[in-house]
Amino acid sequence: MPILLSHANAGVYRNIGIAIAKAIKDSGKGVVIVASGDMNHYESQKITHTKDRQAIESILKLEAGELVERVQ
């Protein structure tokens, strides 16, 4: 099921994640999640790498609010 997201706050994204987790649990089936975030189409590779690294750091720390702030 494709889900397309635009700009929202961390609470909206959290609620979407909770709903997805519940649907997966309720299905009782194995699930594969593929996520892609194409956040840059115009900046240099160096800047893109820096921004990607910052996003990944937030993801690994499970800091949703920080990730949303960095993406914005």
N, C-alpha and C positions, 0 to 999 in steps of 0.2 A: 504494500500500500504506500504510494508516494505521499510524502508530506512536504509541502513547500512552506518555508517560513520567511518572514521579513523581520523588521525591527520590532522587538517587544522587550519587556523587562524580564528579569530572571525568574520571577514568579510564574509568568505565563509558560516559559520553557519548562520549569519544574512541573507544573500541572500536566503538560503534554507528556513528559517523561513518566509521571506516575500513571497516567492513563494507558500509555503503551505497556508499561510493566504489568499492570493489572490484566490487560488484554492477553498478554503472553502467558501469564500465570493461569488465567481462566481457560485458555485454549488447551493446555496440557500437552502441547506439541513442541517440538524443537523449532527454534526460530533463528534466523540469521538477520542481523541488522547491518545495513550498509549505510554509512553516513558520509556525506560530502559537503564541505563548506568552501565554496570558491569565493574568497573574500577580496580578491585583487585581480584586476584586469589591466592595470595601467602603470604600475610602479616598477622600479628596477628589481632585478633578481635579489640584490642585496637587501633592499627594504622588505621585499616579500619574505625572504628567509627570516629576517628579524621579527616581523609580525607573526609569522607561523610559529616560531620558537616561543614567543610570548603566549600565544594561544595554547600551544601544547603544554606549557608549564602550568597554566590555569587548569587545563583539563586533568592533568596528572595529580594536581592538588585537590581535585573535586571542588574547585572554587567557581561555582556557576556565576555569581555576581561579578567576580573579577573578569571572567571570560567575556561576559556581555559588555562590560565596560571597555575592555581592550578591543573588542570587535568594533564597537561604536567609534 
